[in-house]
Amino acid sequence: MRPRSPKKCNILSLDHSRLISIETYNSLHRKISQNPYLYDAHKDRIIVLRQMGDLHKLRDAREEMSKYFPLTEELWLDWLKDEIPLASEEEDRKKLEKLFERALHDYQSVPLWLEFVQFSIGRMGEEDGLAIIRAAFEQALVAVGLHASQGVNIWEAYREFENAITAGLMPQPGAVVTKEQEEAFTVQNQRVANLFKRQLAVPLVGMGLTIQEFKDWRGEESVSSDIMEGYTKAQKILEQIQTFEDKLSRVTAPRPDLSAASSENSSFV
């Protein structure tokens, strides 16, 4: 008997795996049809359909799950990342914007907002692209910019974007700079400085690195008194938040008494 070629074995293995996936999907589909409130069955069906690459059924499965349950950050991110590469036409992009709106309404998360601002940056070539992108970043700051441990990611992405705009306004070596160009560069440079100032007044993890980055960017050791005042206040608040969170992390009793810790943290609400 002739041994099977590796190529045929691979094909048979793939066919077998697909058959198992289809059977698993059918089983999960039946369960959900009988009882749509089976959370794990919905989640497992989505995982199987992603593995199968069946986009239409995958969309339907996600839509059905979202009718019965709020989706988690991970589920929303997977959905958005699957759809973003397919949104090449204007109609598709508008549908994707609606999907982002649903995700951000369902689950306030820094990674979701980062995904949204990155998607918005893709609109740079539009007539009002710059205004659209800045509006998206400002929305993100309002929503999650105060998140003590992750909010810094939004601020840094915003500054990185504005720094890229600044770099684009810098004249080529030897070029004659017009008054309009000089004014545009000054305005943009001040925009970045204002972002630094706003960020340094917010209690965020990594504040020490941010103020050092600000000093390096300005090319000076000293920082103005108003910025230092805001920074010092924010630092003290951050220390209190971290102390409060440390207390919570040490609570292990089934029904802890959090009244003391909650009272201490009431100033942040």
WOVENDA-V958780 format. One record per run of one state. SS is the DSSP state (hx for helix, st for strand, lp for the rest). FROM is the first residue (numbers start at 1). LEN is the number of residues. If there is no record, write none. Layout:
ss = (SS & SS)
from = (FROM & FROM)
len = (LEN & LEN)
//
This chain:
ss = (lp & hx & lp & hx & lp & hx & lp & hx & lp & hx & lp & hx & lp & hx & lp & hx & lp & hx & lp & hx & lp & hx & lp & hx & lp & hx & lp)
from = (1 & 6 & 35 & 39 & 53 & 55 & 69 & 73 & 85 & 90 & 107 & 110 & 122 & 129 & 145 & 151 & 170 & 179 & 201 & 207 & 219 & 225 & 251 & 259 & 265 & 266 & 269)
len = (5 & 29 & 4 & 14 & 2 & 14 & 4 & 12 & 5 & 17 & 3 & 12 & 7 & 16 & 6 & 19 & 9 & 22 & 6 & 12 & 6 & 26 & 8 & 6 & 1 & 3 & 1)
//
